[in-house]
């Protein structure tokens, strides 16, 4: 049976009190998702350092230094090595250069960051950057696994299953005894964090009808920006404490997870798509109660959009009940009056009509002594019994839909050429977005010597990007918005490299290069925000989180490579800019082959999606649209009939 979930959500007032409170709680819950990526900038900070002063006589270090007083030698302490030379003018002894023999001395306390605590500098410098790569590895695994579980078992289930363990892991990280344990916990953090973040994003997107999804995508982008701005202030307040205190303070932001079960709700769209009708009814009533609305019409839509008055033909008493409910309107005192009888009218009538028509066709039933069925089971003229036939048709469709309501996995994407082609384009886009975004983020430290100001400016750039996406995404569509921003990012990043080529003593070219660099970051941020909305819309409900998770996994691979952009720039200064720019321009070519999703209802099943891809369902759904009959064939077999 076809159910227009968007119409139900419109009837329940999309921006009501219920939706606003749910969004606010999801934002509070989003902080533990964003912070693990940000926090390494501060707890992994490399403070100024040099070799620690030698405390033993030079001869004990076995450097081949001739015997004598230590005062005969001069020791120069560098960042990663020290040089011992003679201060005697007539000495022929060659100076000795060696690594720091007694560790390192830092301008901060030893426990200020895990880099200083475990001496991850000089020849071990790469181990500090490895922590960012490892959390991306965990995210790639989590995006692949948890999103499939979210499609199968529900968004709220995965939300709860990941939230509490993530809080525990974030807390345990503060007590890591060494780098090995710390890195293992970073992988686990990324694994769980990705499942939590994507299930939360699905809850946000599926909470609203199609005309509001553009705004929700922009709000999700603002979530990230506001979380980053909040964390910049949070870290600044705790700047004089050790990294373990900052880590523990960030974990404390997630302690409210113990109450999440009673606050967050399951996705109504997921409940309907998975035939959880009783739970969907309960949720509709709850939303209506929070928004101070009458749930009756929304419940009718859940039953397929029939007229509730005509649905009650089996019992004159129910007719009176339904008429009274209609007259009640928004009176909360009678809002749920006789709800159980109403549910029977909505969900049991199909069976009654089916039995009645069958009895009418056979002319008799053994339950009735005279061989004649009661009046309500006899076949009536089409003009008086038309709605009963509509109910029967919807019931037959529902049986067909239940057979088609399979539990898809990510492997189903590889079984259909069109879906696979679009998925590969989308995954490449996410890979480039992540590589470029994090590469620019990590290499922008030259903007300011103060890492807090630097981080604050980078976070502030996210806000105008989210606002522009909000203004454009519904006006010109997801596809055009993505093409525009990827083109803009590609051109700006290539120009930022071109500005560095000529020698410029005035510094104007350098200023222009930095300007284009940040324009590129603005554009890639906006494009990624757009893709966050666009990607789930090209998948059916039971594949949506799996498709989004695969795209996110591709993004993690880009993120794993991003820390090495700075190393490449030291060897070939124009390398990262060219890679980022050309990669973004190639995205625009692939995007031309993707369908536009703006104005379309989210597909519920794989069959609906394939029918849309094949061009047999070209209409754009609007609030007053009706479903039309469609028969699509693939390999000679019917795959959908609605």
C-alpha positions as CSV (number, residue, x, y, z in Angstrom):
1,X,0.0,0.0,0.0
2,X,1.4,3.4,-1.0
3,X,1.8,5.8,1.9
4,X,2.9,9.3,1.3
5,X,5.1,9.9,4.3
6,X,5.8,13.5,3.3
7,X,2.0,14.3,3.4
8,X,1.9,12.8,6.9
9,X,4.8,14.9,8.0
10,X,3.2,18.0,6.6
11,X,-0.1,17.2,8.4
12,X,1.9,17.0,11.6
13,X,3.4,20.4,11.2
14,X,7.1,20.0,10.1
15,X,8.5,22.8,12.3
16,X,6.5,22.1,15.3
17,X,7.6,21.9,18.9
18,X,8.3,18.2,18.6
19,X,10.7,18.6,15.6
20,X,12.5,21.6,17.1
21,X,13.1,19.8,20.4
22,X,14.4,16.7,18.6
23,X,16.8,18.7,16.5
24,X,18.1,20.5,19.6
25,X,18.8,17.2,21.3
26,X,20.5,15.8,18.2
27,X,22.7,18.9,18.1
28,X,23.7,18.4,21.7
29,X,24.4,14.8,20.9
30,X,26.4,15.8,17.9
31,X,29.2,17.4,20.0
32,X,30.8,14.0,20.9
33,X,30.7,13.1,17.1
34,X,32.5,16.2,16.0
35,X,35.0,16.7,18.9
36,X,37.1,13.5,18.3
37,X,38.2,14.9,15.0
38,X,38.9,18.4,16.4
39,X,40.5,17.5,19.6
40,X,43.8,16.1,18.2
41,X,44.7,19.6,17.0
42,X,45.0,20.6,20.7
43,X,45.9,17.4,22.6
44,X,48.3,16.5,19.8
45,X,49.9,19.9,19.7
46,X,53.7,19.9,19.2
47,X,55.1,22.6,21.5
48,X,58.4,24.3,20.9
49,X,61.2,22.0,22.0
50,X,64.9,21.3,21.9
51,X,67.2,18.6,23.1
52,X,67.3,18.2,26.9
53,X,70.6,19.2,28.5
54,X,73.1,16.4,29.2
55,X,73.4,15.5,32.9
56,X,76.4,13.1,32.7
57,X,80.0,13.5,31.8
58,X,80.5,13.5,28.0
59,X,82.8,10.5,28.1
60,X,80.0,8.3,29.4
61,X,78.0,8.8,26.2
62,X,80.7,6.9,24.2
63,X,80.9,9.5,21.4
64,X,84.6,9.2,20.9
65,X,85.3,12.4,22.8
66,X,88.9,12.7,24.2
67,X,89.3,12.7,27.9
68,X,89.4,16.0,29.7
69,X,87.1,18.5,31.4
70,X,83.6,19.1,30.1
71,X,84.4,22.7,30.2
72,X,86.7,22.2,27.2
73,X,83.7,21.5,25.0
74,X,80.7,23.5,23.8
75,X,77.3,21.9,23.4
76,X,74.7,23.4,21.0
77,X,71.2,22.1,21.6
78,X,69.0,22.0,18.6
79,X,65.4,20.8,18.1
80,X,66.3,17.3,17.0
81,X,70.1,17.0,17.5
82,X,73.0,18.4,19.5
83,X,76.5,19.3,18.4
84,X,79.6,19.0,20.6
85,X,82.6,20.9,19.6
86,X,85.9,21.9,21.3
87,X,86.3,25.5,22.6
88,X,90.1,25.2,22.4
89,X,91.5,27.1,19.4
90,X,94.4,24.7,18.9
91,X,92.3,21.6,19.0
92,X,92.1,19.4,15.9
93,X,89.2,17.4,17.2
94,X,86.2,17.2,14.8
95,X,82.8,18.3,16.2
96,X,80.3,15.5,16.9
97,X,76.6,15.8,15.9
98,X,74.2,13.3,17.4
99,X,70.5,12.9,18.3
100,X,69.1,14.1,21.6
101,X,70.8,11.8,24.1
102,X,68.5,12.5,27.0
103,X,65.2,13.2,25.4
104,X,63.7,16.6,24.8
105,X,62.9,19.8,26.7
106,X,59.6,21.5,26.0
107,X,58.4,25.1,26.7
108,X,55.3,23.6,28.1
109,X,54.9,21.0,30.8
110,X,55.6,17.4,29.8
111,X,52.0,16.4,30.1
112,X,50.6,19.3,28.1
113,X,49.9,17.1,25.0
114,X,50.4,13.4,24.2
115,X,53.1,14.5,21.7
116,X,55.2,16.0,24.5
117,X,54.4,13.3,27.0
118,X,55.5,10.5,24.7
119,X,58.2,12.5,22.8
120,X,56.5,12.2,19.3
121,X,58.9,14.6,17.7
122,X,61.8,14.6,15.2
123,X,62.2,11.0,14.0
124,X,58.8,10.0,15.6
125,X,56.9,13.0,14.3
126,X,54.9,10.9,11.9
127,X,53.5,8.9,14.7
128,X,51.7,12.0,16.0
129,X,50.0,12.5,12.6
130,X,49.1,8.9,12.4
131,X,46.4,9.3,15.0
132,X,44.3,11.3,12.5
133,X,44.7,8.6,9.9
134,X,43.7,5.9,12.4
135,X,40.5,7.5,13.4
136,X,39.7,7.8,9.7
137,X,40.3,4.0,9.3
138,X,37.8,3.4,12.1
139,X,35.3,5.7,10.5
140,X,35.6,3.9,7.2
141,X,34.8,0.6,9.0
142,X,32.0,2.1,11.0
143,X,30.4,3.8,7.9
144,X,30.2,0.4,6.1
145,X,28.9,-1.7,9.0
146,X,26.7,0.5,11.2
147,X,24.8,2.1,8.4
148,X,23.7,-1.3,7.1
149,X,22.6,-2.1,10.6
150,X,20.7,1.2,10.8
151,X,18.8,0.3,7.6
152,X,17.9,-3.1,9.0
153,X,17.3,-2.5,12.7
154,X,16.4,1.2,12.8
155,X,18.1,4.6,13.2
156,X,17.3,4.9,16.9
157,X,18.7,1.4,17.6
158,X,22.1,2.2,16.2
159,X,22.0,5.6,17.8
160,X,21.6,4.1,21.2
161,X,24.0,1.1,20.6
162,X,26.8,3.5,19.6
163,X,26.2,6.5,21.9
164,X,27.0,4.8,25.2
165,X,30.1,2.9,24.0
166,X,31.4,6.1,22.4
167,X,31.1,7.9,25.7
168,X,33.0,5.1,27.4
169,X,35.8,5.0,24.8
170,X,36.2,8.8,25.0
171,X,36.5,8.6,28.7
172,X,39.0,5.7,28.6
173,X,41.2,7.5,26.1
174,X,42.0,10.1,28.8
175,X,43.7,7.3,30.8
176,X,45.8,5.8,28.0
177,X,49.1,4.6,29.4
178,X,51.0,4.7,26.1
179,X,50.7,5.5,22.4
180,X,49.7,1.9,21.4
181,X,46.6,1.9,23.6
182,X,45.8,5.5,22.6
183,X,45.9,4.6,18.9
184,X,43.7,1.5,19.4
185,X,41.1,3.6,21.2
186,X,41.3,6.1,18.3
187,X,40.4,3.4,15.8
188,X,37.5,2.3,18.0
189,X,36.4,5.9,18.5
190,X,36.2,6.5,14.7
191,X,34.4,3.2,14.2
192,X,31.7,3.9,16.7
193,X,31.5,7.7,16.0
194,X,30.7,7.1,12.4
195,X,27.8,4.9,13.2
196,X,26.4,7.4,15.6
197,X,26.9,10.4,13.3
198,X,25.3,8.8,10.2
199,X,22.3,7.5,12.2
200,X,21.8,10.9,13.6
201,X,22.0,12.5,10.2
202,X,19.4,10.0,8.9
203,X,17.1,10.9,11.8
204,X,17.4,14.6,10.9
205,X,16.8,14.1,7.2
206,X,13.9,11.7,7.6
207,X,12.1,13.9,10.1
208,X,11.0,16.4,7.5
209,X,9.1,16.4,4.1
210,X,10.9,17.0,0.9
211,X,10.5,20.8,0.7
212,X,12.3,21.1,4.1
213,X,15.3,18.8,3.4
214,X,17.4,21.6,1.9
215,X,17.1,23.6,5.1
216,X,17.9,20.5,7.1
217,X,21.1,19.9,5.1
218,X,22.1,23.5,5.8
219,X,21.3,23.1,9.5
220,X,23.5,19.9,9.5
221,X,26.4,22.0,8.1
222,X,25.8,24.6,10.7
223,X,25.8,21.9,13.4
224,X,29.4,21.2,12.4
225,X,30.4,24.8,12.3
226,X,28.8,25.7,15.7
227,X,30.3,22.5,17.2
228,X,33.7,23.7,16.0
229,X,33.2,27.2,17.3
230,X,32.1,25.8,20.6
231,X,35.0,23.5,20.9
232,X,37.5,26.4,20.1
233,X,36.2,28.2,23.2
234,X,36.0,25.1,25.2
235,X,39.7,24.2,24.5
236,X,40.8,27.8,25.1
237,X,39.3,27.8,28.6
238,X,41.1,24.5,29.4
239,X,44.4,25.6,27.6
240,X,46.4,25.5,30.9
241,X,45.5,21.9,31.8
242,X,47.0,18.7,30.5
243,X,45.7,16.9,27.5
244,X,44.1,14.2,29.7
245,X,41.9,16.8,31.4
246,X,40.8,18.2,28.1
247,X,40.0,14.7,26.8
248,X,38.0,13.9,29.9
249,X,36.2,17.2,29.8
250,X,35.1,16.5,26.2
251,X,33.9,13.0,27.1
252,X,31.8,14.6,29.8
253,X,29.8,16.3,27.1
254,X,28.4,12.9,26.2
255,X,27.3,11.7,29.7
256,X,23.7,12.6,28.9
257,X,23.7,9.4,26.7
258,X,22.1,7.5,29.6
259,X,18.9,9.5,29.0
260,X,18.9,9.2,25.2
261,X,16.5,6.2,25.1
262,X,13.7,8.4,26.5
263,X,14.5,11.5,24.5
264,X,15.3,10.5,20.9
265,X,12.6,8.8,18.7
266,X,12.8,6.4,15.8
267,X,12.4,7.7,12.2
268,X,8.7,7.7,11.2
269,X,9.8,7.1,7.6
270,X,11.8,4.0,8.6
271,X,8.9,2.6,10.6
272,X,6.5,3.0,7.7
273,X,9.0,1.6,5.1
274,X,9.5,-1.5,7.3
275,X,5.8,-2.0,8.0
276,X,6.0,-1.1,11.7
277,X,2.4,0.1,11.6
278,X,1.6,0.0,15.3
279,X,4.8,1.8,16.2
280,X,4.1,4.3,13.5
281,X,0.6,5.0,14.9
282,X,2.0,5.5,18.3
283,X,4.7,7.9,17.0
284,X,2.1,9.9,15.0
285,X,0.0,10.3,18.1
286,X,3.1,11.4,20.1
287,X,4.1,14.0,17.5
288,X,0.5,15.3,17.3
289,X,0.3,15.6,21.1
290,X,3.6,17.5,21.3
291,X,2.6,19.8,18.4
292,X,-1.0,20.2,19.8
293,X,-2.6,18.7,16.8
294,X,-5.4,16.2,16.0
295,X,-3.7,13.0,14.8
296,X,-6.8,11.7,13.1
297,X,-6.1,12.8,9.5
298,X,-2.5,11.7,9.8
299,X,-3.6,8.3,10.9
300,X,-6.0,8.2,7.9
301,X,-3.0,8.9,5.6
302,X,-1.1,6.1,7.3
303,X,-3.9,3.8,6.2
304,X,-3.6,4.9,2.6
305,X,-5.5,8.1,2.4
306,X,-9.0,6.8,2.6
307,X,-12.1,8.6,3.9
308,X,-12.4,7.6,7.5
309,X,-16.2,8.0,7.6
310,X,-16.7,5.6,4.7
311,X,-14.1,3.2,6.3
312,X,-16.5,2.6,9.2
313,X,-19.3,0.9,7.2
314,X,-18.9,-2.3,9.3
315,X,-20.4,-0.7,12.4
316,X,-22.8,2.2,12.6
317,X,-21.4,3.0,16.0
318,X,-18.0,3.5,14.5
319,X,-19.5,6.0,12.0
320,X,-20.7,8.1,14.8
321,X,-17.3,7.8,16.5
322,X,-15.4,8.9,13.4
323,X,-17.8,11.8,12.8
324,X,-17.3,12.9,16.4
325,X,-13.6,12.7,16.1
326,X,-13.7,14.9,13.0
327,X,-15.8,17.5,14.8
328,X,-13.5,17.5,17.8
329,X,-10.7,19.1,15.7
330,X,-7.9,20.2,17.9
331,X,-9.6,19.6,21.2
332,X,-6.8,17.8,23.2
333,X,-9.2,16.4,25.7
334,X,-10.8,14.2,23.1
335,X,-7.8,13.8,20.9
336,X,-7.2,10.1,21.6
337,X,-10.8,9.2,22.6
338,X,-11.6,5.5,21.9
339,X,-8.3,5.0,20.1
340,X,-8.5,1.3,20.1
341,X,-11.7,1.2,18.2
342,X,-10.3,3.7,15.7
343,X,-7.3,1.5,15.1
344,X,-9.6,-1.5,14.4
345,X,-11.4,0.7,11.8
346,X,-8.1,1.6,10.2
347,X,-6.2,-1.6,10.2
348,X,-8.7,-4.5,10.4
349,X,-11.3,-3.5,7.8
350,X,-9.3,-4.7,4.9
351,X,-9.5,-8.3,6.2
352,X,-13.2,-7.9,6.9
353,X,-14.0,-6.6,3.4
354,X,-11.8,-9.3,1.9
355,X,-13.7,-12.0,3.8
356,X,-17.0,-10.4,2.9
357,X,-16.4,-10.2,-0.8
358,X,-15.1,-13.8,-0.9
359,X,-18.3,-14.9,0.8
360,X,-20.4,-12.9,-1.6
361,X,-18.7,-14.6,-4.6
362,X,-19.4,-18.1,-3.2
363,X,-23.0,-17.2,-2.3
364,X,-22.9,-18.8,1.1
365,X,-20.9,-19.4,4.3
366,X,-21.3,-22.3,6.7
367,X,-21.4,-19.9,9.6
368,X,-24.8,-18.7,8.6
369,X,-27.7,-21.1,8.9
370,X,-29.8,-19.9,6.0
371,X,-26.8,-19.9,3.6
372,X,-27.1,-16.1,3.1
373,X,-24.5,-13.7,4.3
374,X,-25.4,-10.6,6.3
375,X,-26.0,-7.5,4.4
376,X,-22.6,-6.0,5.0
377,X,-21.0,-9.1,3.3
378,X,-23.2,-9.0,0.3
379,X,-22.0,-7.5,-3.0
380,X,-23.4,-4.0,-3.4
381,X,-23.7,-1.9,-6.5
382,X,-20.4,-0.2,-7.5
383,X,-21.8,3.2,-6.6
384,X,-22.4,2.2,-3.0
385,X,-19.5,-0.3,-2.5
386,X,-16.8,1.5,-4.4
387,X,-14.7,2.4,-1.4
388,X,-14.8,-1.2,-0.1
389,X,-13.2,-2.2,-3.4
390,X,-10.6,0.5,-3.0
391,X,-9.8,-0.9,0.4
392,X,-9.5,-4.4,-1.0
393,X,-7.2,-3.2,-3.8
394,X,-5.0,-1.4,-1.3
395,X,-4.9,-4.6,0.8
396,X,-3.8,-6.7,-2.1
397,X,-1.1,-4.0,-2.9
398,X,0.0,-4.2,0.7
399,X,0.5,-8.0,0.4
400,X,2.5,-7.4,-2.7
401,X,4.6,-4.7,-1.1
402,X,5.3,-6.9,1.9
403,X,6.8,-9.5,-0.5
404,X,8.9,-6.8,-2.0
405,X,10.0,-5.2,1.4
406,X,13.3,-7.0,1.4
407,X,16.2,-6.2,3.7
408,X,18.7,-4.8,1.3
409,X,22.5,-4.8,1.9
410,X,25.2,-2.8,0.3
411,X,25.8,-5.7,-2.1
412,X,22.5,-4.9,-3.8
413,X,24.1,-1.7,-5.1
414,X,26.4,-3.8,-7.3
415,X,23.5,-5.7,-8.9
416,X,22.1,-2.8,-10.9
417,X,24.2,-0.9,-13.4
418,X,22.5,2.5,-13.1
419,X,22.6,2.4,-9.3
420,X,26.2,1.3,-9.3
421,X,27.3,4.0,-11.8
422,X,25.6,6.7,-9.7
423,X,27.1,5.3,-6.5
424,X,30.7,5.3,-8.0
425,X,30.3,9.0,-9.0
426,X,29.0,9.8,-5.5
427,X,31.7,7.9,-3.7
428,X,34.4,9.6,-5.8
429,X,32.9,13.0,-5.0
430,X,33.0,12.2,-1.2
431,X,36.6,11.1,-1.5
432,X,37.7,14.4,-3.2
433,X,35.6,16.4,-0.8
434,X,37.2,14.8,2.3
435,X,40.8,14.9,0.8
436,X,40.4,18.6,-0.1
437,X,38.6,19.7,3.0
438,X,40.9,18.1,5.6
439,X,44.0,18.8,3.5
440,X,43.1,22.5,3.4
441,X,42.1,22.5,7.1
442,X,45.4,20.9,8.3
443,X,47.7,23.0,6.0
444,X,46.1,26.4,6.9
445,X,48.3,26.8,10.0
446,X,50.3,29.5,8.3
447,X,47.4,31.9,8.7
448,X,48.2,32.6,12.3
449,X,50.7,31.6,14.9
450,X,48.0,31.2,17.5
451,X,46.3,27.8,16.9
452,X,43.1,28.9,18.7
453,X,42.6,31.8,16.4
454,X,43.6,29.7,13.4
455,X,41.0,27.0,14.4
456,X,38.4,29.7,15.0
457,X,38.8,31.3,11.6
458,X,38.5,27.9,9.9
459,X,35.4,27.0,11.8
460,X,33.9,30.5,11.0
461,X,34.2,29.8,7.3
462,X,31.7,26.9,7.7
463,X,28.8,29.3,8.6
464,X,28.5,31.3,5.4
465,X,28.9,28.1,3.4
466,X,25.9,26.6,5.2
467,X,23.8,29.7,4.7
468,X,24.6,29.9,0.9
469,X,23.7,26.2,0.6
470,X,20.4,26.9,2.4
471,X,19.6,29.7,-0.1
472,X,20.4,27.8,-3.2
473,X,19.7,24.1,-2.7
474,X,15.9,24.3,-3.1
475,X,16.0,27.1,-5.7
476,X,18.3,25.6,-8.3
477,X,18.4,22.0,-7.1
478,X,21.0,19.7,-5.5
479,X,22.8,18.8,-8.7
480,X,23.3,22.3,-9.9
481,X,24.4,23.5,-6.5
482,X,27.0,20.8,-6.2
483,X,28.3,21.5,-9.8
484,X,28.7,25.2,-9.1
485,X,30.6,24.8,-5.8
486,X,32.9,22.0,-7.1
487,X,33.7,24.2,-10.2
488,X,34.3,27.2,-8.0
489,X,36.5,25.2,-5.6
490,X,38.6,23.7,-8.5
491,X,39.2,27.1,-10.1
492,X,40.0,28.9,-6.8
493,X,42.5,26.2,-5.6
494,X,44.3,26.1,-8.9
495,X,44.6,29.9,-8.9
496,X,45.9,29.8,-5.4
497,X,48.9,27.8,-6.8
498,X,49.3,30.0,-9.8
499,X,49.6,33.1,-7.5
500,X,52.7,31.4,-5.8
501,X,54.6,30.9,-9.1
502,X,56.0,34.5,-9.7
503,X,58.4,36.0,-7.3
504,X,56.7,38.8,-5.4
505,X,58.6,41.1,-3.0
506,X,55.5,43.1,-2.1
507,X,53.6,40.1,-0.8
508,X,50.5,40.9,-2.9
509,X,50.6,37.6,-4.7
510,X,50.9,35.7,-1.4
511,X,47.8,37.5,-0.1
512,X,45.9,36.6,-3.3
513,X,47.1,33.0,-2.9
514,X,45.7,32.8,0.7
515,X,42.5,34.5,-0.4
516,X,41.9,31.9,-3.2
517,X,42.8,29.2,-0.8
518,X,40.1,30.2,1.6
519,X,37.6,30.7,-1.2
520,X,38.4,27.2,-2.2
521,X,37.8,25.9,1.3
522,X,34.5,27.9,1.5
523,X,33.4,26.2,-1.8
524,X,34.4,22.7,-0.8
525,X,32.6,23.1,2.5
526,X,29.5,24.1,0.7
527,X,29.8,21.3,-1.8
528,X,30.2,18.7,1.0
529,X,27.1,20.1,2.8
530,X,25.2,19.7,-0.5
531,X,26.3,16.1,-0.9
532,X,25.2,15.3,2.6
533,X,21.7,16.0,1.4
534,X,22.0,14.8,-2.2
535,X,23.5,11.4,-1.5
536,X,20.8,9.8,0.7
537,X,18.1,11.0,-1.8
538,X,19.4,8.8,-4.6
539,X,18.9,5.6,-2.5
540,X,15.7,3.9,-1.3
541,X,14.8,3.9,2.4
542,X,16.2,0.4,3.1
543,X,19.5,1.2,1.3
544,X,19.8,4.8,2.2
545,X,22.1,4.5,5.2
546,X,24.1,1.8,3.4
547,X,24.7,4.1,0.4
548,X,25.4,7.0,2.6
549,X,27.8,4.9,4.7
550,X,29.7,3.7,1.6
551,X,30.1,7.3,0.5
552,X,31.3,8.2,4.0
553,X,33.7,5.3,3.9
554,X,35.1,6.7,0.6
555,X,35.5,10.1,2.3
556,X,37.5,8.4,5.1
557,X,40.0,7.2,2.6
558,X,40.4,10.8,1.4
559,X,40.8,11.9,5.0
560,X,43.5,9.2,5.6
561,X,45.6,10.8,2.9
562,X,44.9,14.4,3.9
563,X,47.6,14.7,6.7
564,X,50.3,14.0,4.1
565,X,49.3,17.0,1.9
566,X,51.6,19.2,4.0
567,X,54.5,16.8,3.5
568,X,53.9,16.9,-0.2
569,X,53.8,20.7,-0.2
570,X,57.3,20.7,1.4
571,X,58.7,18.8,-1.6
572,X,56.4,20.2,-4.4
573,X,54.7,23.4,-3.2
574,X,52.1,23.3,-6.0
575,X,51.3,19.6,-5.6
576,X,48.4,19.7,-3.2
577,X,46.6,22.7,-4.8
578,X,46.7,21.0,-8.3
579,X,45.5,17.7,-6.9
580,X,42.7,19.4,-5.0
581,X,41.7,21.6,-7.9
582,X,41.8,19.1,-10.7
583,X,40.0,16.5,-8.5
584,X,37.2,19.0,-7.9
585,X,36.8,19.8,-11.5
586,X,36.5,16.1,-12.4
587,X,33.7,15.8,-10.0
588,X,31.6,18.3,-12.0
589,X,31.9,16.0,-15.1
590,X,30.6,13.0,-13.2
591,X,27.8,15.0,-11.6
592,X,26.3,15.7,-15.0
593,X,25.3,12.0,-15.2
594,X,23.4,12.0,-11.8
595,X,19.7,12.6,-11.6
596,X,18.2,15.7,-9.9
597,X,16.4,14.9,-6.7
598,X,15.0,18.3,-5.9
599,X,11.2,18.2,-5.5
600,X,11.0,14.4,-5.5
601,X,9.7,12.2,-2.6
602,X,12.4,10.0,-1.2
603,X,12.1,6.5,-2.8
604,X,10.8,3.9,-0.4
605,X,11.9,0.8,-2.3
606,X,14.6,-0.3,-4.7
607,X,11.9,-0.8,-7.4
608,X,10.7,2.7,-7.0
609,X,14.2,4.0,-7.4
610,X,14.9,1.9,-10.5
611,X,11.7,3.1,-12.1
612,X,12.7,6.7,-11.5
613,X,16.2,6.1,-12.9
614,X,14.8,4.5,-16.0
615,X,12.7,7.6,-16.7
616,X,9.3,6.0,-16.3
617,X,8.4,8.2,-13.3
618,X,9.3,11.7,-14.3
619,X,6.8,13.7,-12.3
620,X,7.9,15.8,-9.3
621,X,5.8,15.1,-6.2
622,X,4.0,18.0,-4.7
623,X,1.7,18.0,-1.7
624,X,-1.4,17.4,-3.8
625,X,0.1,14.9,-6.2
626,X,-1.4,11.4,-6.6
627,X,0.3,8.2,-7.4
628,X,-0.1,6.8,-10.9
629,X,0.0,3.2,-12.2
630,X,3.4,2.2,-13.3
631,X,4.7,-1.1,-14.6
632,X,8.5,-1.4,-15.1
633,X,10.2,-4.5,-16.6
634,X,13.7,-5.5,-16.1
635,X,15.1,-8.6,-17.9
636,X,11.6,-9.4,-18.9
637,X,10.2,-9.6,-15.4
638,X,7.9,-7.1,-13.7
639,X,9.8,-5.5,-10.8
640,X,7.2,-2.9,-9.7
641,X,3.5,-2.3,-10.0
642,X,2.0,0.6,-8.0
